[in-house]
Amino acid sequence: MGLIIAVSLAVSCAGADTDQRPLPPPKNLPEPPRLEPAANLWPEAMITLPARGPGGTEVQPLAMLGEDEALMITSVEWRPIFYSYDLRKKKFRVLATAPEWAECGSCFEVMSVGVSENRIVWTAGVYRSEPWNSGKRHVELWTMPRSGGPMELVAWLTGHGELPFSDELSIIDDHAVWSGGSRAYRVSLDSGAAVPLPVRPKAKLVSVLGLRDSSCGPEWCVAGVAARRFEMTKLVIQRKDGSGRREIAAASGEALMNDRFGLFEPPYVYGAGERSFTNTHPAPQPILYDRCTNRSGRIGGLREDSAIPEVFRGAAVPGGEPVLYWNTQNHKTWHVLDLSRISDRPCAD
């Protein structure tokens, strides 16, 4: 359920000019490339899901459980309910509902979700109204069968008052691997036994062959190109050994998802003036880049009263690609891009 906002990414295209004297812009500034919407590039991977469930409750996507079955959940304003949505029948089915004590808005806030072959697992920021607990929340790990069934508490992950701003969750066989704040654990989903793990330092920009300030995955890296005044911003993508290098028009970005897909801020002309956006003149959409095909498409939608298009990332899927989703213009449906449906055959060529 992690939120991705295009303007808050890691690697950026810092300017290279040291002369601060104002220069008049050239008559013809470079134009950003005109990119197709992702829906036009990968129509086989696009899905439309409703934004409201039974009773009019707001719901959002988490993952695809099958070709025609989506996992969805009520939004944070509601008591958490997990749904299966049948795309062919256009019907919801309740998979599990949070306990009654989770009615209040901050009592049971789902944070991260992972889906395996037989389980749905998630972390929750929890507050229980005990006499000795003065409103402090903590993090718990919960699970349920993938096909639906009772929710089960697996383990407490933090103590009272420890609620990290963000966390990471992945599923490996019958264990959950979790990190958040100053803690990290490998937790048995059967017994709840937790083994402490070394806390990974926050991602740092590193130097690799031919690049400075790179953000890297297992094999591939993303780095900003120092832009000169009135030039279009660019990113470099290459392997750690320097091979496979290519440049794309973009402004900033993190490491590629699963060493393949990149979510980047759209490019702009460096030094051409302040960029400001309003509801009537919103920012350009983020860019989804596919390393296998070397193609980029526009994604992202505006929430009401927002000038910055946003993209949300779905649940972690072991060995698979997540879904990305964003609001449609009428806010009645979600556009969902299932990255696992984009053929990886070009990567093998």
VOLOTOR-338556 format. One line per 8 residues: number of its first residue (from 1); for each residue x, y, z of N, C-alpha, C. Coordinates in steps of 0.001 Angstrom, whole numbers. Layout:
N
NUM = X:Y:Z:X:Y:Z:X:Y:Z | ...
***
This chain:
349
1 = 821:-1197:0:0:0:0:860:1253:0 | 2114:1072:-384:3012:2206:-338:2643:3255:-1352 | 2759:4501:-983:2462:5607:-1869:3731:6061:-2548 | 3668:6262:-3866:4804:6764:-4614:4424:8119:-5159 | 5173:9148:-4834:4904:10478:-5354:6075:10875:-6225 | 5792:11317:-7439:6840:11478:-8429:7908:12477:-8027 | 7586:13457:-7174:8564:14494:-6882:9434:14162:-5679 | 9313:12984:-5100:10067:12690:-3878:10949:11453:-4052
9 = 11680:11405:-5148:12490:10245:-5457:13954:10534:-5180 | 14806:9511:-5305:16141:9600:-4742:17164:10288:-5635 | 17452:9720:-6811:18486:10261:-7683:17932:11454:-8429 | 18690:12539:-8521:18215:13713:-9243:19294:14218:-10181 | 18863:15084:-11105:19777:15639:-12100:20250:17001:-11614 | 21306:17048:-10830:21817:18310:-10307:22492:19084:-11422 | 22377:20409:-11358:22986:21237:-12385:24492:21236:-12294 | 25113:21432:-13447:26573:21414:-13508:27165:22809:-13562
17 = 26348:23831:-13818:26898:25167:-13969:27349:25731:-12640 | 28515:26369:-12632:28993:27067:-11434:28848:28574:-11574 | 28652:29058:-12802:28455:30481:-13031:27007:30835:-12703 | 26804:31655:-11673:25455:31972:-11219:24890:33222:-11891 | 25646:33837:-12836:25115:35016:-13503:23913:34627:-14347 | 22826:35415:-14280:21639:35064:-15069:21931:35142:-16556 | 21483:34158:-17274:21635:34118:-18720:20259:34128:-19362 | 20110:34847:-20453:18813:34813:-21133:18615:33442:-21768
25 = 17405:32921:-21721:17170:31618:-22325:17283:31701:-23839 | 17698:30629:-24481:17754:30626:-25951:16351:30738:-26534 | 16295:31091:-27811:14996:31262:-28450:14210:29957:-28480 | 14915:28860:-28693:14245:27576:-28813:14735:26635:-27713 | 13936:26504:-26665:14280:25575:-25596:13910:24156:-26015 | 14659:23155:-25521:14323:21769:-25876:12943:21391:-25340 | 12255:20560:-26094:10935:20089:-25709:11032:18684:-25135 | 10319:18401:-24042:10327:17025:-23521:9686:16077:-24528
33 = 10114:14826:-24537:9531:13872:-25484:8046:13679:-25206 | 7289:13469:-26266:5856:13214:-26117:5653:11710:-25927 | 5349:11333:-24717:5224:9921:-24383:3770:9476:-24453 | 3590:8239:-24883:2265:7635:-24899:1833:7298:-23466 | 542:7300:-23189:82:6759:-21904:453:5290:-21797 | 753:4843:-20585:1110:3440:-20376:8:2515:-20876 | -1245:2965:-20796:-2369:2142:-21245:-2278:1837:-22728 | -1666:2747:-23509:-1514:2507:-24939:-329:1602:-25247
41 = 708:1671:-24408:1895:851:-24641:1679:-592:-24202 | 981:-774:-23078:816:-2114:-22509:-667:-2381:-22214 | -1518:-2380:-23234:-2954:-2572:-22984:-3270:-3918:-22343 | -2420:-4919:-22595:-2661:-6245:-22017:-2484:-6267:-20508 | -1827:-5239:-19960:-1546:-5193:-18521:-2474:-4251:-17768 | -3383:-3573:-18488:-4252:-2584:-17850:-5560:-3220:-17390 | -5985:-2827:-16196:-7212:-3320:-15581:-7929:-2124:-14968 | -9240:-2134:-15010:-10039:-1105:-14344:-10800:-1739:-13193
49 = -10678:-1144:-12012:-11343:-1654:-10818:-12185:-558:-10190 | -13274:-923:-9520:-14125:97:-8888:-13437:733:-7689 | -13769:1994:-7442:-13209:2706:-6295:-14096:2615:-5064 | -15287:2021:-5221:-16190:1838:-4085:-16694:407:-4054 | -16782:-121:-2831:-17224:-1486:-2647:-18629:-1557:-2099 | -18982:-2685:-1483:-20321:-2844:-915:-20646:-1734:77 | -21878:-1217:-19:-22298:-152:892:-21701:1192:577 | -20998:1312:-542:-20399:2583:-920:-19076:2891:-249
57 = -18498:1917:462:-17207:2153:1111:-16102:2295:78 | -15161:3177:354:-14033:3364:-552:-13082:2179:-437 | -12637:1672:-1583:-11719:539:-1614:-10571:864:-2561 | -9468:154:-2381:-8317:332:-3258:-7671:-1011:-3542 | -6991:-1134:-4681:-6371:-2410:-5059:-5134:-2707:-4233 | -4826:-4003:-4122:-3596:-4451:-3488:-2775:-5347:-4405 | -3434:-6291:-5081:-2715:-7262:-5915:-3727:-7978:-6790 | -3209:-8706:-7768:-4043:-9594:-8559:-3857:-11008:-8021
65 = -4958:-11657:-7642:-4915:-13024:-7130:-5058:-14050:-8241 | -5451:-13606:-9405:-5617:-14470:-10565:-5871:-13615:-11783 | -6095:-14262:-12919:-6310:-13530:-14159:-7492:-12578:-14051 | -8553:-13001:-13359:-9768:-12205:-13257:-10177:-11950:-11815 | -9219:-11994:-10890:-9521:-11794:-9476:-8543:-10815:-8851 | -9077:-9765:-8245:-8250:-8740:-7618:-8429:-8772:-6104 | -7355:-8501:-5391:-7398:-8314:-3943:-7533:-6830:-3673 | -8566:-6456:-2880:-8813:-5057:-2571:-9044:-4912:-1074
73 = -8946:-3673:-602:-9122:-3399:815:-9798:-2058:984 | -10560:-1904:2057:-11171:-612:2348:-10084:429:2605 | -10393:1683:2323:-9423:2755:2539:-9212:2976:4031 | -8238:3791:4371:-7816:3930:5767:-8896:4541:6651 | -9892:5192:6046:-10945:5808:6863:-11936:4782:7404 | -11858:3531:6936:-12848:2529:7284:-12212:1379:8042 | -13041:635:8751:-12585:-602:9384:-12062:-1539:8297 | -10841:-2050:8426:-10252:-2837:7337:-11057:-4092:7001
81 = -11403:-4199:5729:-12037:-5394:5174:-11284:-5756:3904 | -10837:-6991:3808:-10201:-7477:2593:-11273:-8096:1693 | -11238:-7729:413:-12199:-8245:-551:-11475:-8952:-1702 | -12168:-9928:-2253:-11837:-10455:-3576:-12840:-9851:-4542 | -12331:-9328:-5665:-13229:-8751:-6672:-13108:-9546:-7966 | -14237:-10077:-8432:-14301:-10868:-9655:-14525:-9921:-10832 | -13521:-9815:-11714:-13618:-8876:-12827:-14691:-9277:-13829 | -14929:-10567:-13999:-15933:-11002:-14968:-17347:-10796:-14433
89 = -17573:-11205:-13189:-18902:-11068:-12598:-19142:-9688:-11994 | -18051:-8935:-11831:-18121:-7598:-11214:-18771:-7668:-9829 | -18303:-8637:-9052:-18852:-8836:-7714:-17725:-8905:-6680 | -18050:-8399:-5470:-17125:-8451:-4344:-17440:-9671:-3477 | -16393:-10221:-2867:-16551:-11275:-1867:-15654:-10945:-684 | -16224:-10954:506:-15434:-10636:1702:-14487:-11794:2002 | -13195:-11478:2137:-12205:-12482:2524:-11987:-12486:4034 | -11948:-11321:4638:-11759:-11220:6092:-12076:-9799:6534
97 = -12516:-9673:7785:-12843:-8377:8365:-12073:-8207:9661 | -11536:-7015:9871:-10788:-6737:11093:-11703:-6841:12315 | -11131:-7098:13505:-11949:-7224:14726:-12778:-5974:14998 | -13828:-6126:15811:-14720:-5007:16107:-13988:-3840:16751 | -12954:-4139:17555:-12249:-3050:18226:-11448:-2191:17235 | -11407:-2617:15951:-10665:-1858:14942:-11527:-807:14254 | -12701:-500:14822:-13610:450:14182:-13018:1854:14092 | -12293:2289:15108:-11790:3661:15092:-10701:3813:14035
105 = -10526:5052:13556:-9664:5289:12414:-8216:4878:12580 | -7671:4971:13793:-6259:4657:13996:-6046:3393:14814 | -7104:2626:15047:-6975:1427:15879:-6323:264:15136 | -6493:214:13808:-5982:-918:13039:-5684:-409:11628 | -4555:251:11478:-4189:864:10203:-3235:-50:9444 | -3717:-617:8339:-2880:-1512:7531:-1750:-708:6906 | -514:-1212:7050:656:-487:6585:1247:-1106:5316 | 1747:-2326:5409:2329:-3016:4252:1659:-4376:4100
113 = 1557:-4839:2855:881:-6101:2562:1758:-6952:1666 | 1780:-8248:1929:2464:-9211:1073:1519:-10355:742 | 1663:-10908:-459:806:-12002:-912:1690:-13144:-1386 | 1441:-14349:-859:2164:-15534:-1319:1172:-16493:-1959 | 1610:-17711:-2263:747:-18667:-2940:-446:-19083:-2083 | -295:-19049:-761:-1399:-19501:89:-1746:-18552:1228 | -1080:-17400:1313:-1344:-16476:2418:-1425:-15037:1943 | -2142:-14250:2736:-2081:-12793:2672:-1563:-12333:4029
121 = -533:-11540:4025:150:-11131:5250:247:-9608:5246 | 112:-8989:6425:211:-7543:6480:676:-7084:7853 | 1195:-5869:7869:1501:-5205:9134:434:-4155:9395 | 206:-3887:10677:-815:-2913:11054:-318:-2076:12218 | -561:-774:12122:-369:99:13267:-1594:-31:14160 | -1409:-491:15390:-2525:-921:16235:-2589:-96:17517 | -3815:280:17887:-4064:849:19213:-5202:70:19855 | -4944:-485:21036:-5989:-1148:21805:-6257:-328:23064
129 = -7501:-196:23395:-7893:666:24507:-7744:-71:25836 | -6490:-227:26280:-6241:-817:27593:-6091:298:28636 | -6459:37:29869:-6360:1075:30908:-4940:1594:31089 | -3955:741:30857:-2572:1138:31110:-1880:1713:29878 | -2593:1795:28735:-1978:2296:27504:-2594:3641:27152 | -1819:4679:27278:-2333:6041:27075:-2257:6448:25598 | -2973:5731:24742:-3102:6125:23343:-1910:5830:22469 | -987:5001:22937:205:4717:22133:-36:3503:21229
137 = 464:3616:19995:279:2541:19025:1565:1741:18837 | 1416:562:18260:2566:-292:17970:2277:-1033:16672 | 3216:-1879:16227:3078:-2604:14956:2883:-4083:15234 | 1875:-4671:14577:1621:-6104:14668:1673:-6730:13279 | 1956:-8026:13250:1960:-8797:12013:752:-9731:12020 | -42:-9690:10937:-1254:-10484:10826:-1230:-11312:9540 | -2043:-12365:9520:-2126:-13204:8326:-3515:-13794:8198 | -3808:-14286:7005:-5046:-15023:6746:-4829:-15872:5505
145 = -5669:-16885:5264:-5533:-17676:4046:-5774:-16816:2801 | -5076:-17099:1740:-5233:-16348:495:-6665:-16440:-27 | -7307:-17571:197:-8671:-17762:-285:-9721:-17153:634 | -9283:-16610:1774:-10201:-16016:2737:-10332:-16860:3988 | -10701:-16218:5072:-10826:-16918:6349:-10499:-15988:7487 | -10476:-16503:8705:-10238:-15641:9865:-8871:-14957:9816 | -8841:-13714:10275:-7569:-13024:10488:-6909:-13574:11743 | -5591:-13749:11691:-4856:-14251:12847:-3666:-13347:13156
153 = -3547:-12981:14428:-2380:-12236:14879:-1182:-13177:14931 | -94:-12796:14268:1119:-13611:14249:2084:-13180:15348 | 2352:-11879:15435:3348:-11407:16408:3272:-9892:16542 | 3702:-9405:17711:3990:-7989:17885:5385:-7741:17321 | 5530:-6640:16581:6830:-6320:15998:7518:-5164:16724 | 6750:-4337:17422:7328:-3243:18194:6595:-3135:19517 | 7142:-2328:20418:6481:-2041:21675:5588:-819:21557 | 4839:-527:22611:3949:634:22616:4740:1908:22308
161 = 4158:2737:21461:4793:4006:21123:5810:3905:20007 | 6041:2700:19472:6990:2526:18374:6202:2256:17092 | 6038:3284:16306:5313:3176:15046:6146:3858:13968 | 6936:3096:13198:7802:3716:12188:6989:4434:11127 | 7590:5455:10540:6924:6217:9486:6613:5334:8287 | 7495:4390:7982:7273:3454:6886:7918:2132:7251 | 7498:1066:6568:8094:-236:6812:8155:-1026:5515 | 8865:-2157:5543:8982:-3031:4382:8642:-4447:4804
169 = 7902:-5136:3943:7452:-6491:4245:7617:-7353:3009 | 8176:-8545:3181:8262:-9520:2098:7992:-10902:2665 | 7540:-11805:1809:7214:-13165:2213:8203:-14125:1567 | 8851:-14939:2378:9776:-15960:1892:9342:-17288:2482 | 8803:-18158:1628:8259:-19444:2078:7222:-19197:3182 | 7422:-19774:4361:6466:-19608:5460:6951:-18594:6485 | 7732:-17632:6033:8247:-16595:6922:7988:-15214:6329 | 7840:-14248:7206:7775:-12848:6811:9081:-12180:7211
177 = 9605:-11365:6307:10787:-10567:6613:10332:-9114:6673 | 10546:-8499:7832:10025:-7156:8071:11114:-6246:8600 | 11067:-4992:8180:11955:-3973:8743:11180:-2671:8857 | 11442:-1967:9940:10801:-681:10165:11502:58:11284 | 11881:1294:11036:12591:2056:12054:13903:1393:12427 | 14081:1112:13710:15333:519:14190:15228:-983:14385 | 14179:-1606:13839:13966:-3039:14046:13840:-3772:12713 | 14226:-5056:12735:14037:-5937:11587:13950:-7367:12101
185 = 13032:-8163:11540:12824:-9534:12000:12517:-10463:10827 | 12835:-11725:11031:12318:-12821:10212:11352:-13585:11113 | 10083:-13644:10726:9034:-14160:11596:8391:-15390:10968 | 8295:-16471:11750:7570:-17652:11297:6081:-17342:11273 | 5436:-17575:10141:4010:-17317:10037:3183:-18410:10706 | 3812:-19512:11058:3116:-20592:11757:3180:-20434:13268 | 4393:-20188:13793:4556:-20130:15252:4620:-18712:15802 | 4925:-17737:14945:5099:-16368:15419:6470:-16093:15989
193 = 7346:-17097:15994:8708:-16895:16506:9445:-15900:15614 | 10056:-14903:16252:10738:-13837:15518:12237:-13878:15791 | 13014:-13830:14725:14467:-13802:14825:14945:-12420:14393 | 15637:-11687:15283:16125:-10358:14897:17101:-10438:13731 | 17034:-9457:12856:17933:-9355:11711:18695:-8045:11795 | 19872:-7981:11166:20578:-6694:11103:19716:-5672:10373 | 19648:-4474:10896:18869:-3417:10268:19670:-2844:9120 | 19087:-2904:7935:19773:-2365:6775:19798:-850:6863
201 = 20945:-231:6578:20968:1236:6571:20079:1759:5455 | 19597:2972:5639:18783:3581:4604:19573:3634:3303 | 18833:3463:2209:19491:3411:902:20346:4661:694 | 21575:4445:303:22491:5544:37:22891:5538:-1426 | 23161:6737:-1942:23647:6824:-3301:25092:6375:-3316 | 25438:5560:-4311:26771:4989:-4389:27400:5336:-5724 | 28707:5138:-5815:29425:5343:-7066:29729:3995:-7691 | 29385:3848:-8958:29712:2650:-9713:30468:3075:-10957
209 = 30896:2114:-11744:31734:2390:-12896:31107:3444:-13806 | 31752:4584:-13920:31308:5632:-14829:30191:6505:-14300 | 29689:6238:-13100:28572:6999:-12562:28855:7439:-11138 | 28300:8582:-10772:28321:9033:-9380:26886:9102:-8879 | 26726:8948:-7579:25408:9085:-6952:24369:8204:-7645 | 24650:6895:-7642:23754:5935:-8281:22880:5258:-7240 | 21679:4877:-7658:20796:4062:-6847:20673:2718:-7555 | 21097:1637:-6873:21282:358:-7552:20407:-747:-6979
217 = 20020:-1666:-7866:19426:-2928:-7488:20489:-3997:-7515 | 20092:-5267:-7632:21087:-6342:-7650:22110:-6195:-8775 | 21661:-5730:-9966:22575:-5655:-11113:22551:-4300:-11804 | 21415:-3641:-11829:21251:-2416:-12597:21210:-1194:-11694 | 21707:-63:-12222:21782:1187:-11471:21112:2319:-12239 | 20638:3307:-11474:20056:4524:-12028:20840:5702:-11469 | 21200:6644:-12331:21954:7817:-11880:21517:9037:-12654 | 21611:10189:-12014:21299:11440:-12691:22471:11926:-13525
225 = 22165:12620:-14608:23179:13272:-15443:23194:14749:-15082 | 24372:15281:-14776:24481:16692:-14410:24054:17552:-15594 | 22929:18229:-15461:22375:19013:-16566:22963:20420:-16573 | 23237:20908:-17760:23639:22302:-17912:22391:23164:-18102 | 22566:24443:-17849:21432:25347:-17939:20789:25281:-19321 | 19475:25183:-19324:18637:25131:-20515:18745:23804:-21265 | 19266:22778:-20604:19258:21437:-21174:18146:20611:-20530 | 17686:19604:-21272:16685:18684:-20744:17340:17743:-19743
233 = 16677:17498:-18621:17225:16587:-17624:17174:15145:-18138 | 18173:14341:-17715:18280:12956:-18160:18733:12063:-17011 | 18408:10790:-17123:18925:9764:-16238:19699:8748:-17055 | 20701:8151:-16407:21465:7063:-17009:21066:5761:-16323 | 20886:4717:-17116:20626:3378:-16593:21674:2450:-17169 | 22362:1709:-16305:23381:778:-16752:23634:-275:-15684 | 24310:-1350:-16098:24721:-2363:-15132:25857:-1825:-14267 | 26092:-2505:-13154:27166:-2065:-12261:28530:-2126:-12926
241 = 28695:-3027:-13906:29984:-3126:-14584:30110:-2140:-15749 | 29109:-1288:-15940:29158:-269:-16978:28501:-661:-18280 | 28106:-1898:-18437:27499:-2342:-19689:26009:-2009:-19725 | 25445:-2076:-20923:24017:-1839:-21090:23593:-410:-20884 | 24517:536:-21012:24226:1940:-20696:23223:2521:-21692 | 22249:3253:-21150:21335:4027:-21976:20884:5258:-21200 | 20528:6331:-21919:20029:7556:-21302:18558:7732:-21661 | 17785:8226:-20683:16386:8530:-20950:16078:9907:-20406
249 = 15128:10567:-21021:14692:11882:-20544:13825:11693:-19311 | 14331:12125:-18170:13631:12033:-16891:14355:12938:-15913 | 13768:13152:-14741:14359:14104:-13802:14944:13445:-12567 | 14307:12426:-12030:14825:11774:-10843:14167:10416:-10720 | 14768:9547:-9909:14201:8220:-9758:14993:7372:-8794 | 14397:6277:-8365:15045:5312:-7496:15533:4132:-8325 | 16100:3138:-7634:16536:1924:-8306:15359:1261:-9012 | 15642:528:-10073:14592:-156:-10818:13900:-1194:-9941
257 = 12599:-1300:-10064:11847:-2337:-9363:12196:-3691:-9982 | 12690:-4612:-9143:13114:-5932:-9613:14085:-5828:-10782 | 14906:-4785:-10772:15923:-4572:-11806:15337:-4412:-13207 | 14053:-4050:-13285:13440:-3904:-14610:12693:-2586:-14795 | 11716:-2305:-13941:10849:-1156:-14143:11299:23:-13292 | 11282:1208:-13903:11628:2422:-13181:10461:3383:-13139 | 10245:4008:-11989:9232:5040:-11856:9952:6364:-11652 | 9841:7257:-12620:10671:8455:-12650:9824:9725:-12732
265 = 10413:10803:-12207:9805:12119:-12376:9991:12549:-13825 | 9002:13190:-14426:9141:13605:-15828:10243:14635:-16010 | 10825:14707:-17210:11942:15629:-17433:11471:17078:-17498 | 12416:17984:-17349:12137:19408:-17496:13425:20090:-17951 | 13297:21325:-18408:14459:22092:-18859:15107:22730:-17636 | 16346:22330:-17370:17043:22804:-16176:17356:24298:-16308 | 17040:25066:-15256:17378:26482:-15217:16462:27380:-16015 | 15336:26851:-16499:14444:27660:-17342:13414:28424:-16537
273 = 13521:28397:-15220:12579:29131:-14387:11899:28229:-13383 | 11256:28814:-12405:10580:28063:-11352:9411:27281:-11922 | 9285:26051:-11441:8160:25219:-11855:7093:25257:-10764 | 5909:25721:-11101:4811:25757:-10145:3583:25147:-10799 | 2772:24468:-9983:1624:23742:-10510:382:24085:-9688 | -758:24069:-10350:-2030:24339:-9699:-3032:23267:-10125 | -4214:23315:-9528:-5251:22355:-9889:-5635:22468:-11359 | -5610:23689:-11880:-5966:23888:-13292:-4791:23648:-14224
281 = -3575:23745:-13696:-2375:23478:-14493:-1475:22521:-13697 | -1859:21244:-13633:-1123:20285:-12805:223:19915:-13396 | 1016:19256:-12583:2334:18784:-13007:2184:17671:-14041 | 3216:17474:-14867:3180:16348:-15797:3118:15015:-15042 | 2652:13985:-15734:2545:12675:-15103:3919:12032:-14913 | 4057:11174:-13897:5284:10381:-13757:5480:9462:-14966 | 6682:8932:-15066:7056:8069:-16191:7330:6671:-15679 | 6762:5673:-16325:7121:4280:-16076:8040:3833:-17206
289 = 9223:3372:-16839:10235:2944:-17822:10423:1438:-17717 | 10434:756:-18858:10667:-691:-18923:12035:-934:-19552 | 12957:-1432:-18750:14315:-1667:-19248:14347:-2704:-20360 | 13470:-3700:-20301:13519:-4779:-21294:13193:-4291:-22701 | 12278:-3346:-22811:11887:-2838:-24122:12426:-1438:-24392 | 13039:-815:-23386:13560:543:-23490:12450:1526:-23878 | 11260:1296:-23321:10120:2162:-23610:9640:2828:-22324 | 9070:4022:-22498:8547:4784:-21365:7117:5214:-21656
297 = 6284:5191:-20628:4906:5631:-20768:4479:6466:-19589 | 3448:7293:-19789:2943:8170:-18737:1926:7432:-17872 | 2051:7592:-16554:1082:7018:-15634:795:8033:-14533 | -225:7743:-13720:-508:8597:-12567:-1784:9396:-12736 | -2457:9643:-11625:-3694:10400:-11629:-3734:11400:-10494 | -4637:12337:-10597:-4775:13397:-9603:-5873:13051:-8611 | -5562:13202:-7329:-6620:13172:-6335:-7284:14542:-6302 | -8472:14610:-5722:-9179:15884:-5677:-8345:16923:-4946
305 = -8357:18155:-5483:-7626:19287:-4897:-6126:19026:-4866 | -5615:18288:-5835:-4184:18017:-5909:-3649:18456:-7265 | -2416:18958:-7271:-1791:19396:-8521:-660:18470:-8948 | -373:17449:-8138:723:16532:-8425:159:15134:-8674 | 289:14608:-9878:-196:13243:-10125:524:12235:-9233 | -237:11225:-8794:304:10236:-7868:113:8832:-8419 | 1014:7948:-7992:942:6530:-8329:1124:5747:-7036 | 333:4698:-6852:415:3861:-5671:942:2485:-6070
313 = 1720:1894:-5181:2268:561:-5429:1532:-453:-4564 | 1188:-1596:-5159:441:-2621:-4459:1300:-3508:-3589 | 764:-4661:-3227:1400:-5572:-2279:2646:-6220:-2867 | 3548:-6618:-1958:4736:-7362:-2361:4327:-8780:-2760 | 4862:-9253:-3876:4562:-10587:-4389:5881:-11326:-4561 | 6107:-12434:-3843:7389:-13136:-3944:7708:-13541:-5384 | 8866:-13118:-5852:9314:-13490:-7186:8503:-12890:-8310 | 7638:-11934:-8013:6787:-11356:-9044:6828:-9843:-9037
321 = 6061:-9276:-9952:5992:-7827:-10065:4742:-7307:-9363 | 4802:-6126:-8780:3622:-5556:-8121:2666:-4939:-9137 | 1525:-4512:-8653:647:-3680:-9461:897:-2224:-9085 | 714:-1342:-10063:704:92:-9830:-708:579:-10128 | -1197:1539:-9356:-2554:1997:-9597:-2681:3483:-9301 | -3674:4108:-9949:-3879:5533:-9788:-5334:5878:-10109 | -5751:7057:-9664:-7128:7503:-9845:-7452:7764:-11307 | -8681:7443:-11693:-9182:7909:-12972:-9730:9315:-12792
329 = -10032:9965:-13897:-10430:11369:-13834:-11718:11576:-13052 | -12631:10618:-13121:-13905:10794:-12413:-13874:10276:-10977 | -12722:9700:-10551:-12529:9197:-9193:-13521:8091:-8821 | -14131:7476:-9823:-15061:6383:-9570:-14420:5019:-9785 | -13283:5005:-10445:-12580:3751:-10723:-11081:3960:-10555 | -10377:2845:-10491:-8910:2839:-10450:-8364:2302:-11772 | -7324:2955:-12287:-6513:2361:-13336:-5461:1493:-12651 | -5353:249:-13052:-4372:-673:-12467:-3478:-1195:-13582
337 = -2179:-1092:-13376:-1200:-1636:-14316:-519:-2813:-13637 | -807:-4013:-14106:-223:-5233:-13552:1096:-5498:-14267 | 2207:-5156:-13618:3510:-5274:-14267:3850:-6708:-14643 | 3262:-7683:-13951:3560:-9084:-14261:2981:-9499:-15611 | 2065:-8709:-16172:1453:-9048:-17455:2212:-8467:-18637 | 3258:-7715:-18368:4087:-7174:-19443:5167:-8204:-19757 | 5187:-8687:-20964:6091:-9785:-21334:7543:-9430:-21046 | 8268:-10402:-20465:9704:-10201:-20234:10538:-10872:-21317
345 = 9907:-11286:-22414:10650:-11952:-23484:11784:-11083:-24040 | 11555:-9744:-24216:12676:-8929:-24728:13924:-9003:-23858 | 13768:-9255:-22556:14933:-9327:-21672:15797:-10543:-21997 | 15184:-11574:-22563:15925:-12810:-22855:16596:-12757:-24230 | 16192:-11773:-25062:16764:-11685:-26395:18187:-11139:-26380
***
